[in-house]
């Protein structure tokens, strides 16, 4: 990934996934710390919701982080992985608002960059193009179309025929005959 635009997706997605994971772990810690205290049973359901949100944050943050890291190596899967980063980032809203919104925002931007900037975004054209690979390199000649072909001939063309005389004259009677005739049309003698 030499291009900085292609590196933006994995980097932003990884940071967003880490933020979601960290906030989910913090929420999980808060839920379990409060559950260990002697609390009235009236707030016990809210503690269960905090623990569930923390587990969701840890799982979804891990998935965002994994999909973002895979964007570094799996260039052919950039559309699917970028979409997964966006979806898992949005689903992380159940856990402290997607890392207080920071992880959500970074994950969505990183996933979108992963979708948009894929391996087909070459700055100067395709690698198989016979043209220059940079603006400073001179253009190369395209390869010949057939084995042994030289010059601008097209595939299957026969070599050029040298031009011959269109008409010939008979040495005996002076009549004009076509260039490919073997005998004079008037006297019948060989030309």
C-alpha positions as MATLAB code, in Angstrom:
seq = 'XXXXXXXXXXXXXXXXXXXXXXXXXXXXXXXXXXXXXXXXXXXXXXXXXXXXXXXXXXXXXXXXXXXXXXXXXXXXXXXXXXXXXXXXXXXXXXXXXXXXXXXXXXXXXXXXXXXXXXXXXXXXXXXXXXXXXXXXXXXXXXXXXXXXXXXXXXXXXXXXXXXXXXXXXXXXXXXXXXXXXXXXXXXXXXX';
ca = [
       0.000    0.000    0.000;
       2.266    2.714   -1.252;
      -0.530    5.211   -1.759;
      -1.471    7.224    1.350;
      -5.142    7.264    0.398;
      -5.300    3.469    0.538;
      -3.623    3.441    3.952;
      -6.227    5.817    5.423;
      -8.945    3.138    5.583;
      -7.029    0.535    7.597;
      -5.452    3.118    9.904;
      -8.651    5.002   10.751;
     -10.663    1.784   11.014;
      -8.084    0.218   13.343;
      -8.027    3.260   15.613;
     -11.837    3.363   15.637;
     -12.027   -0.363   16.436;
      -9.534    0.062   19.271;
     -11.545    2.967   20.741;
     -14.788    0.935   20.570;
     -13.024   -2.045   22.150;
     -11.536    0.091   24.956;
     -14.861    1.758   25.776;
     -16.613   -1.627   25.713;
     -14.025   -3.052   28.120;
     -14.468   -0.016   30.379;
     -18.246   -0.414   30.312;
     -17.873   -4.118   31.095;
     -15.600   -3.263   34.019;
     -18.100   -0.724   35.358;
     -20.963   -3.208   35.092;
     -19.112   -5.952   36.917;
     -17.743   -3.555   39.573;
     -21.241   -2.279   40.310;
     -22.606   -5.821   40.407;
     -20.109   -6.720   43.143;
     -21.374   -3.938   45.369;
     -24.402   -4.413   47.491;
     -27.001   -2.616   45.403;
     -30.764   -2.510   45.729;
     -32.640   -4.845   43.437;
     -34.382   -1.888   41.791;
     -31.286   -1.000   39.776;
     -30.139   -4.564   39.085;
     -31.704   -4.640   35.576;
     -29.723   -1.524   34.611;
     -26.504   -3.259   35.691;
     -27.338   -6.160   33.376;
     -27.823   -3.705   30.517;
     -24.434   -2.121   31.237;
     -22.751   -5.539   31.216;
     -24.513   -6.504   27.978;
     -23.447   -3.204   26.382;
     -19.872   -3.817   27.512;
     -19.821   -7.310   25.996;
     -21.271   -5.942   22.762;
     -18.630   -3.193   22.719;
     -15.783   -5.670   23.192;
     -17.097   -8.021   20.493;
     -17.951   -5.321   17.942;
     -14.737   -3.396   18.621;
     -12.756   -6.581   18.049;
     -14.592   -7.214   14.754;
     -13.975   -3.640   13.555;
     -10.306   -3.956   14.488;
      -9.979   -7.332   12.742;
     -11.677   -6.182    9.520;
      -9.554   -3.011    9.478;
      -6.315   -4.937    9.921;
      -7.341   -7.300    7.113;
      -7.717   -4.260    4.828;
      -3.899   -3.978    4.898;
      -3.329   -7.364    3.254;
      -6.502   -8.394    1.447;
      -6.637   -5.751   -1.293;
      -9.011   -7.815   -3.418;
     -11.579   -7.878   -0.593;
     -11.521   -4.144    0.118;
     -15.217   -3.660   -0.705;
     -16.466   -6.380    1.655;
     -14.044   -5.549    4.457;
     -14.765   -1.814    4.227;
     -18.483   -2.533    4.369;
     -17.995   -4.772    7.418;
     -16.023   -2.025    9.184;
     -18.858    0.450    8.554;
     -21.616   -1.987    9.652;
     -19.836   -3.118   12.834;
     -19.010    0.517   13.688;
     -22.663    1.533   13.389;
     -23.780   -1.497   15.410;
     -21.412   -0.420   18.185;
     -23.903    2.268   19.153;
     -25.269   -0.219   21.717;
     -22.040    0.149   23.701;
     -21.572    3.633   25.190;
     -22.619    5.178   21.887;
     -19.909    3.549   19.770;
     -16.998    4.570   21.950;
     -18.621    7.893   22.844;
     -19.067    8.542   19.116;
     -15.321    8.786   18.452;
     -14.857    5.111   17.610;
     -18.059    5.131   15.575;
     -16.936    8.134   13.517;
     -13.406    6.821   12.925;
     -14.738    3.368   12.003;
     -17.247    4.748    9.490;
     -14.657    7.031    7.873;
     -12.059    4.247    7.793;
     -14.524    1.748    6.320;
     -15.602    4.254    3.691;
     -11.964    4.916    2.738;
     -11.451    1.143    2.534;
     -14.371    0.866    0.127;
     -13.426    3.826   -2.053;
      -9.644    3.487   -2.291;
      -8.968   -0.041   -3.507;
      -6.141   -1.623   -5.489;
      -7.601   -0.495   -8.799;
      -6.870    3.130   -7.857;
      -3.440    3.431   -9.430;
      -2.214    7.036   -9.631;
      -0.829    6.784  -13.188;
      -2.740    3.956  -14.846;
      -2.704    0.187  -14.957;
       0.474   -1.849  -14.455;
      -0.183   -3.782  -17.686;
      -0.526   -0.605  -19.729;
       2.406   -0.253  -22.161;
       2.480    3.490  -21.489;
       4.680    5.224  -18.937;
       4.213    4.273  -15.299;
       5.054    7.798  -14.153;
       4.961   11.179  -15.818;
       8.775   11.251  -15.849;
       9.329    7.949  -17.656;
       9.332    7.886  -21.477;
       6.643    5.876  -23.234;
       7.510    2.293  -24.212;
       6.629    0.665  -27.523;
       3.776   -1.843  -27.336;
       4.735   -5.488  -27.796;
       4.297   -6.935  -31.302;
       0.961   -8.604  -31.904;
       2.347  -11.776  -33.487;
       5.543  -13.749  -33.116;
       8.187  -12.309  -35.392;
       6.127   -9.280  -36.401;
       8.092   -6.111  -36.957;
       6.695   -2.627  -37.208;
       3.104   -1.468  -37.363;
       1.714   -4.518  -39.209;
      -1.533   -5.938  -38.023;
      -2.104   -9.572  -37.151;
      -2.405  -11.872  -40.197;
      -1.314   -9.326  -42.803;
       0.823  -10.587  -45.685;
       4.150   -8.886  -46.440;
       3.962   -6.021  -48.937;
       4.378   -6.922  -52.637;
       6.857   -4.773  -54.586;
       5.124   -2.857  -57.349;
       5.589   -4.332  -60.857;
       5.136   -2.810  -64.302;
       1.486   -2.272  -65.162;
       1.991   -2.590  -68.945;
       4.688   -4.003  -71.211;
       5.352   -3.483  -74.882;
       5.953   -6.250  -77.474;
       9.454   -6.122  -78.940;
       8.311   -7.512  -82.364;
       5.079   -5.671  -83.226;
       5.045   -2.836  -80.615;
       1.638   -3.724  -79.174;
       0.944   -2.914  -75.491;
       0.242   -5.918  -73.240;
      -0.697   -6.162  -69.518;
       2.298   -6.467  -67.151;
       1.486  -10.054  -66.127;
       0.882  -11.356  -69.720;
       3.263  -14.002  -71.023;
       2.473  -13.549  -74.750;
       1.693  -10.583  -77.002;
      -2.073  -10.195  -77.584;
      -1.551   -9.107  -81.235;
       1.210  -11.368  -82.670;
       1.216  -14.171  -80.036;
       4.981  -14.177  -79.549;
       6.487  -14.542  -76.026;
       7.128  -11.276  -74.225;
];
